[in-house]
Amino acid sequence: MDDTQPATGTLRLERAGAIAYLIADNQPRMNALNSAMWKALPDLVAQAERDEDVRVIVLRGAGERAFSAGADISEFETARSGDAAAQYDALNDGAFLALSHCGKPTISMIHGFCLGGGLALALCTDIRLADEQSQFAIPAAKLGIGYNARWVRPLLAAVPPARAKEMLFTGRRFKAAQALQMGLINDIAPAAELEARTVALADEIAANAPLTIRAAKLTIDELTRHPERPDQDALDAAVQDCFESEDYAEGRRAFLEKRKPQFQGR
Protein backbone atom coordinates (compact mmCIF):
# COMPACT_ATOMS: atom_id res chain seq x y z
CA MET A 1 0.00 0.00 0.00
CA ASP A 2 1.11 3.56 -0.68
CA ASP A 3 0.98 5.22 2.75
CA THR A 4 1.35 8.69 1.18
CA GLN A 5 -2.16 8.55 -0.26
CA PRO A 6 -4.83 10.52 1.61
CA ALA A 7 -7.24 8.51 3.72
CA THR A 8 -10.11 7.23 1.64
CA GLY A 9 -12.62 4.45 1.94
CA THR A 10 -16.23 3.91 2.88
CA LEU A 11 -18.30 1.36 4.70
CA ARG A 12 -21.73 0.80 3.21
CA LEU A 13 -24.81 -1.36 3.67
CA GLU A 14 -26.54 -3.05 0.73
CA ARG A 15 -29.54 -5.38 0.85
CA ALA A 16 -30.39 -8.28 -1.42
CA GLY A 17 -33.53 -10.05 -0.30
CA ALA A 18 -33.09 -11.29 3.26
CA ILE A 19 -29.34 -10.62 3.22
CA ALA A 20 -27.72 -7.33 4.25
CA TYR A 21 -24.16 -6.87 3.00
CA LEU A 22 -21.81 -4.74 5.09
CA ILE A 23 -19.07 -3.82 2.60
CA ALA A 24 -15.66 -2.34 3.37
CA ASP A 25 -14.64 -0.41 0.27
CA ASN A 26 -11.13 1.00 0.33
CA GLN A 27 -9.60 -0.93 -2.53
CA PRO A 28 -6.42 1.17 -3.03
CA ARG A 29 -5.49 0.17 0.55
CA MET A 30 -6.78 -3.42 0.36
CA ASN A 31 -9.97 -2.38 2.16
CA ALA A 32 -8.13 -1.13 5.23
CA LEU A 33 -10.47 0.55 7.69
CA ASN A 34 -9.91 4.20 8.55
CA SER A 35 -11.38 6.03 11.55
CA ALA A 36 -14.51 7.06 9.68
CA MET A 37 -15.18 3.46 8.67
CA TRP A 38 -14.69 2.16 12.22
CA LYS A 39 -17.04 4.85 13.48
CA ALA A 40 -19.72 4.07 10.88
CA LEU A 41 -19.88 0.34 11.55
CA PRO A 42 -22.08 0.28 14.70
CA ASP A 43 -24.77 2.44 13.07
CA LEU A 44 -24.82 0.27 9.94
CA VAL A 45 -25.13 -2.91 12.00
CA ALA A 46 -27.98 -1.27 13.95
CA GLN A 47 -29.74 -0.39 10.68
CA ALA A 48 -29.56 -4.01 9.54
CA GLU A 49 -30.83 -5.18 12.90
CA ARG A 50 -33.82 -2.82 12.73
CA ASP A 51 -34.78 -3.94 9.23
CA GLU A 52 -37.35 -6.70 9.73
CA ASP A 53 -36.72 -8.04 6.24
CA VAL A 54 -33.05 -8.72 6.98
CA ARG A 55 -32.42 -12.22 8.32
CA VAL A 56 -28.63 -12.50 7.84
CA ILE A 57 -25.78 -9.97 7.75
CA VAL A 58 -22.76 -10.71 5.53
CA LEU A 59 -19.50 -8.83 6.06
CA ARG A 60 -17.24 -8.58 3.01
CA GLY A 61 -14.64 -6.46 1.28
CA ALA A 62 -15.08 -4.73 -2.07
CA GLY A 63 -13.27 -6.05 -5.11
CA GLU A 64 -11.33 -9.31 -5.31
CA ARG A 65 -8.02 -8.58 -3.59
CA ALA A 66 -8.87 -8.39 0.10
CA PHE A 67 -11.49 -8.85 2.75
CA SER A 68 -9.63 -6.23 4.80
CA ALA A 69 -5.98 -5.54 5.49
CA GLY A 70 -6.98 -4.21 8.92
CA ALA A 71 -6.68 -0.73 10.33
CA ASP A 72 -5.37 1.96 7.98
CA ILE A 73 -1.70 2.28 9.00
CA SER A 74 -1.45 5.72 7.39
CA GLU A 75 -3.50 7.06 10.34
CA PHE A 76 -1.32 5.53 13.06
CA GLU A 77 1.10 8.44 13.37
CA THR A 78 -1.67 10.78 14.47
CA ALA A 79 -4.68 8.64 15.42
CA ARG A 80 -2.92 5.80 17.19
CA SER A 81 -0.21 7.51 19.19
CA GLY A 82 -0.17 9.41 22.46
CA ASP A 83 -3.51 10.47 23.92
CA ALA A 84 -5.30 9.79 20.64
CA ALA A 85 -4.60 6.05 20.91
CA ALA A 86 -7.29 5.53 23.53
CA GLN A 87 -9.88 7.24 21.33
CA TYR A 88 -8.90 5.05 18.38
CA ASP A 89 -9.18 1.93 20.54
CA ALA A 90 -12.66 3.07 21.58
CA LEU A 91 -13.69 3.21 17.90
CA ASN A 92 -12.36 -0.31 17.42
CA ASP A 93 -14.19 -1.57 20.51
CA GLY A 94 -17.46 -0.03 19.35
CA ALA A 95 -17.19 -1.81 16.01
CA PHE A 96 -16.23 -5.16 17.52
CA LEU A 97 -19.01 -5.00 20.11
CA ALA A 98 -21.62 -4.05 17.51
CA LEU A 99 -20.82 -7.15 15.47
CA SER A 100 -20.28 -9.59 18.32
CA HIS A 101 -23.51 -8.55 20.09
CA CYS A 102 -25.64 -8.37 16.96
CA GLY A 103 -28.81 -10.41 17.49
CA LYS A 104 -29.01 -11.55 13.86
CA PRO A 105 -26.69 -14.19 12.41
CA THR A 106 -23.53 -12.80 10.84
CA ILE A 107 -21.21 -14.30 8.22
CA SER A 108 -17.80 -13.15 7.03
CA MET A 109 -17.14 -13.78 3.34
CA ILE A 110 -13.35 -13.70 3.24
CA HIS A 111 -11.46 -13.33 -0.01
CA GLY A 112 -7.75 -12.58 -0.14
CA PHE A 113 -6.09 -10.77 2.73
CA CYS A 114 -7.72 -10.85 6.16
CA LEU A 115 -5.27 -9.14 8.47
CA GLY A 116 -5.13 -7.36 11.82
CA GLY A 117 -8.31 -5.46 12.54
CA GLY A 118 -9.94 -7.10 9.52
CA LEU A 119 -9.41 -10.52 11.09
CA ALA A 120 -10.59 -9.16 14.44
CA LEU A 121 -13.86 -8.08 12.79
CA ALA A 122 -14.26 -11.44 11.08
CA LEU A 123 -13.78 -13.17 14.43
CA CYS A 124 -16.72 -11.15 15.80
CA THR A 125 -19.05 -12.74 13.24
CA ASP A 126 -20.75 -16.09 13.79
CA ILE A 127 -19.48 -17.96 10.73
CA ARG A 128 -16.47 -17.40 8.46
CA LEU A 129 -16.13 -18.71 4.90
CA ALA A 130 -12.93 -18.10 2.96
CA ASP A 131 -11.53 -18.66 -0.50
CA GLU A 132 -8.48 -20.77 -1.23
CA GLN A 133 -6.24 -17.72 -1.72
CA SER A 134 -7.10 -16.10 1.60
CA GLN A 135 -4.37 -15.26 4.12
CA PHE A 136 -4.73 -14.49 7.81
CA ALA A 137 -2.50 -12.68 10.31
CA ILE A 138 -2.43 -10.43 13.35
CA PRO A 139 0.82 -8.47 12.79
CA ALA A 140 0.68 -6.41 16.02
CA ALA A 141 4.11 -7.66 17.16
CA LYS A 142 5.66 -6.45 13.89
CA LEU A 143 4.33 -2.93 14.57
CA GLY A 144 4.90 -2.70 18.32
CA ILE A 145 1.16 -2.45 19.00
CA GLY A 146 -0.24 -3.64 22.33
CA TYR A 147 -3.07 -5.99 21.39
CA ASN A 148 -6.07 -5.14 23.53
CA ALA A 149 -7.32 -8.01 25.73
CA ARG A 150 -10.88 -7.31 24.58
CA TRP A 151 -9.86 -8.26 21.05
CA VAL A 152 -8.16 -11.48 22.16
CA ARG A 153 -11.43 -12.91 23.53
CA PRO A 154 -13.00 -13.56 20.07
CA LEU A 155 -9.70 -15.09 18.93
CA LEU A 156 -9.71 -17.48 21.89
CA ALA A 157 -13.31 -18.41 21.11
CA ALA A 158 -12.09 -19.65 17.71
CA VAL A 159 -8.64 -21.17 18.33
CA PRO A 160 -6.82 -22.88 21.22
CA PRO A 161 -4.60 -20.69 23.45
CA ALA A 162 -1.38 -22.11 21.97
CA ARG A 163 -2.50 -21.14 18.46
CA ALA A 164 -3.50 -17.66 19.63
CA LYS A 165 -0.05 -17.24 21.14
CA GLU A 166 1.59 -18.45 17.94
CA MET A 167 -0.37 -15.89 15.91
CA LEU A 168 0.33 -13.00 18.29
CA PHE A 169 3.95 -13.88 19.05
CA THR A 170 5.01 -14.33 15.41
CA GLY A 171 2.68 -12.05 13.42
CA ARG A 172 3.00 -14.74 10.75
CA ARG A 173 0.55 -15.10 7.85
CA PHE A 174 -1.43 -18.31 7.71
CA LYS A 175 -2.94 -19.73 4.53
CA ALA A 176 -6.55 -20.86 4.21
CA ALA A 177 -5.86 -24.54 4.85
CA GLN A 178 -3.96 -23.67 8.04
CA ALA A 179 -6.72 -21.31 9.14
CA LEU A 180 -9.30 -24.06 8.67
CA GLN A 181 -7.25 -26.53 10.67
CA MET A 182 -6.78 -23.98 13.46
CA GLY A 183 -10.46 -23.13 13.67
CA LEU A 184 -10.20 -19.55 12.39
CA ILE A 185 -12.65 -20.30 9.58
CA ASN A 186 -15.55 -22.71 9.08
CA ASP A 187 -14.94 -23.71 5.47
CA ILE A 188 -12.94 -23.03 2.30
CA ALA A 189 -14.33 -22.53 -1.19
CA PRO A 190 -12.70 -21.94 -4.58
CA ALA A 191 -12.52 -18.20 -5.22
CA ALA A 192 -15.05 -18.43 -8.07
CA GLU A 193 -17.55 -20.18 -5.78
CA LEU A 194 -17.11 -18.21 -2.56
CA GLU A 195 -19.94 -15.73 -3.11
CA ALA A 196 -22.40 -18.40 -4.25
CA ARG A 197 -21.51 -20.60 -1.28
CA THR A 198 -21.94 -17.67 1.10
CA VAL A 199 -25.32 -16.74 -0.37
CA ALA A 200 -26.46 -20.37 -0.21
CA LEU A 201 -25.53 -20.56 3.47
CA ALA A 202 -27.19 -17.23 4.23
CA ASP A 203 -30.34 -18.30 2.39
CA GLU A 204 -30.42 -21.58 4.31
CA ILE A 205 -30.24 -19.69 7.60
CA ALA A 206 -32.73 -17.05 6.46
CA ALA A 207 -35.34 -19.71 5.68
CA ASN A 208 -35.39 -20.88 9.31
CA ALA A 209 -37.23 -19.39 12.29
CA PRO A 210 -35.54 -16.10 13.30
CA LEU A 211 -36.53 -16.35 16.97
CA THR A 212 -35.08 -19.86 17.20
CA ILE A 213 -31.82 -18.67 15.65
CA ARG A 214 -31.71 -15.64 17.94
CA ALA A 215 -32.23 -17.85 20.99
CA ALA A 216 -29.54 -20.29 19.85
CA LYS A 217 -27.07 -17.48 19.18
CA LEU A 218 -27.78 -15.84 22.53
CA THR A 219 -27.34 -19.16 24.32
CA ILE A 220 -24.05 -20.06 22.65
CA ASP A 221 -22.59 -16.59 23.15
CA GLU A 222 -23.70 -16.37 26.78
CA LEU A 223 -22.38 -19.83 27.67
CA THR A 224 -19.10 -19.03 25.91
CA ARG A 225 -18.58 -15.60 27.45
CA HIS A 226 -19.86 -16.40 30.95
CA PRO A 227 -19.53 -20.17 31.38
CA GLU A 228 -19.66 -20.03 35.17
CA ARG A 229 -22.48 -17.48 35.53
CA PRO A 230 -24.63 -17.35 32.40
CA ASP A 231 -27.79 -15.27 32.51
CA GLN A 232 -30.07 -18.29 32.64
CA ASP A 233 -33.20 -16.17 33.03
CA ALA A 234 -32.48 -14.39 29.74
CA LEU A 235 -31.78 -17.70 28.00
CA ASP A 236 -34.97 -19.27 29.33
CA ALA A 237 -36.97 -16.21 28.23
CA ALA A 238 -35.55 -16.43 24.70
CA VAL A 239 -36.59 -20.08 24.45
CA GLN A 240 -40.05 -19.32 25.84
CA ASP A 241 -40.48 -16.58 23.23
CA CYS A 242 -40.03 -19.26 20.58
CA PHE A 243 -42.77 -21.47 22.03
CA GLU A 244 -45.16 -18.53 22.29
CA SER A 245 -44.48 -17.26 18.76
CA GLU A 246 -46.61 -17.33 15.63
CA ASP A 247 -43.63 -18.97 13.93
CA TYR A 248 -43.88 -22.01 16.20
CA ALA A 249 -47.54 -22.41 15.21
CA GLU A 250 -46.56 -21.99 11.54
CA GLY A 251 -43.79 -24.56 11.90
CA ARG A 252 -46.21 -27.12 13.33
CA ARG A 253 -48.80 -26.47 10.61
CA ALA A 254 -46.20 -26.67 7.85
CA PHE A 255 -44.92 -29.99 9.18
CA LEU A 256 -48.42 -31.49 9.25
CA GLU A 257 -49.24 -30.09 5.81
CA LYS A 258 -45.92 -31.32 4.38
CA ARG A 259 -44.84 -27.89 3.09
CA LYS A 260 -42.07 -25.42 3.76
CA PRO A 261 -42.85 -23.03 6.63
CA GLN A 262 -43.04 -19.28 6.04
CA PHE A 263 -41.52 -17.75 9.14
CA GLN A 264 -42.13 -14.07 9.99
CA GLY A 265 -39.91 -13.62 13.03
CA ARG A 266 -42.77 -13.14 15.48
TAMO-V864110 format. One record per residue. N is the residue number from 0. SS is DSSP state (A for helix, B for strand, O for the rest). OMEGA is omega in whole degrees, -180 to 180 (NA if undefined). BURIAL is b if it has 16 or more other ideal C-beta (glycine too) atoms within 10 Angstrom, else e. Layout:
N/SS/OMEGA/BURIAL
N/SS/OMEGA/BURIAL
This chain:
0/O/177/e
1/O/-176/e
2/O/178/e
3/O/180/e
4/O/175/e
5/O/180/e
6/O/177/e
7/O/174/b
8/O/178/b
9/B/172/e
10/B/-176/b
11/B/-180/e
12/B/177/b
13/B/-179/e
14/B/175/e
15/B/-176/e
16/O/-178/e
17/O/-177/b
18/B/171/b
19/B/179/b
20/B/174/b
21/B/-168/b
22/B/172/b
23/B/-176/b
24/B/176/e
25/O/-168/b
26/A/177/b
27/A/179/e
28/A/179/b
29/O/177/b
30/O/172/b
31/O/-177/b
32/B/176/b
33/O/-175/b
34/A/-179/b
35/A/180/e
36/A/176/b
37/A/-177/b
38/A/-176/e
39/A/-170/b
40/A/-179/b
41/A/-180/b
42/A/180/e
43/A/176/b
44/A/179/b
45/A/177/e
46/A/-180/e
47/A/178/b
48/A/-178/b
49/A/-177/e
50/O/-176/e
51/O/-180/e
52/O/-180/e
53/O/179/b
54/O/-177/b
55/B/177/b
56/B/180/b
57/B/177/b
58/B/-179/b
59/B/174/b
60/B/177/b
61/O/178/b
62/O/-174/b
63/O/-170/e
64/O/-172/e
65/B/165/b
66/B/170/b
67/B/177/b
68/O/177/b
69/O/179/b
70/B/-179/b
71/O/-175/b
72/A/-179/b
73/A/179/b
74/A/-169/b
75/A/-176/b
76/A/-178/e
77/A/-173/e
78/A/-176/b
79/O/176/b
80/O/178/e
81/O/-178/e
82/O/-178/e
83/A/-177/e
84/A/-179/e
85/A/179/e
86/A/179/e
87/A/178/b
88/A/179/e
89/A/175/e
90/A/178/b
91/A/-179/b
92/A/180/e
93/A/179/e
94/A/-179/b
95/A/-179/b
96/A/-180/e
97/A/180/b
98/A/-174/b
99/A/179/b
100/O/177/e
101/O/-178/b
102/O/-180/e
103/O/180/b
104/B/-177/b
105/B/-180/b
106/B/170/b
107/B/175/b
108/B/-168/b
109/B/175/b
110/O/178/b
111/O/-173/b
112/B/177/b
113/B/-167/b
114/B/171/b
115/O/-179/b
116/A/175/b
117/A/176/b
118/A/178/b
119/A/176/b
120/A/-180/b
121/A/-180/b
122/A/177/b
123/O/176/b
124/O/-174/b
125/O/-175/b
126/B/-179/b
127/B/174/b
128/B/-176/b
129/B/175/b
130/B/-173/b
131/O/-179/e
132/O/-175/b
133/O/178/b
134/B/-173/b
135/B/177/b
136/B/168/b
137/O/-171/b
138/O/-177/b
139/A/-177/b
140/A/178/e
141/A/180/e
142/A/-178/e
143/O/-179/e
144/O/171/b
145/O/-175/e
146/O/-174/e
147/O/-179/e
148/A/180/e
149/A/-178/e
150/A/178/b
151/A/-177/b
152/A/178/e
153/A/177/b
154/A/-180/b
155/A/175/e
156/A/-177/b
157/A/-174/b
158/O/177/b
159/O/-179/e
160/A/-179/e
161/A/178/e
162/A/177/b
163/A/178/b
164/A/179/e
165/A/-180/e
166/A/-176/b
167/A/-180/e
168/A/-173/e
169/A/-173/e
170/O/-174/b
171/O/173/e
172/O/179/b
173/B/179/b
174/B/-173/e
175/A/-178/b
176/A/177/e
177/A/180/e
178/A/178/b
179/A/-179/b
180/A/-180/e
181/A/-175/b
182/O/178/e
183/O/-178/b
184/O/-180/b
185/O/-175/e
186/B/178/e
187/B/176/b
188/B/170/b
189/O/-176/e
190/A/-177/e
191/A/-177/e
192/A/-172/e
193/A/-177/b
194/A/-180/b
195/A/179/e
196/A/179/b
197/A/179/b
198/A/179/b
199/A/178/e
200/A/180/b
201/A/179/b
202/A/178/e
203/A/178/e
204/A/-176/b
205/A/-179/b
206/O/-178/e
207/O/-175/b
208/O/-177/b
209/A/-179/b
210/A/176/b
211/A/179/b
212/A/179/b
213/A/179/b
214/A/180/b
215/A/179/b
216/A/179/b
217/A/-179/b
218/A/-179/b
219/A/-179/e
220/A/-178/b
221/A/179/b
222/A/178/e
223/A/-176/e
224/A/-176/e
225/O/-174/e
226/O/-178/e
227/O/-178/e
228/O/177/e
229/O/177/b
230/O/-174/e
231/A/179/e
232/A/179/e
233/A/180/e
234/A/178/e
235/A/180/e
236/A/180/e
237/A/178/b
238/A/179/e
239/A/176/e
240/A/178/b
241/A/-177/b
242/A/-179/e
243/O/-172/e
244/O/172/b
245/A/-180/e
246/A/178/b
247/A/177/b
248/A/178/e
249/A/179/b
250/A/179/b
251/A/-180/e
252/A/-179/e
253/A/179/e
254/A/-179/e
255/A/-178/e
256/O/178/e
257/O/177/e
258/O/177/e
259/O/179/e
260/O/176/b
261/O/-175/e
262/O/-179/b
263/O/-179/e
264/O/177/b
265/O/NA/e
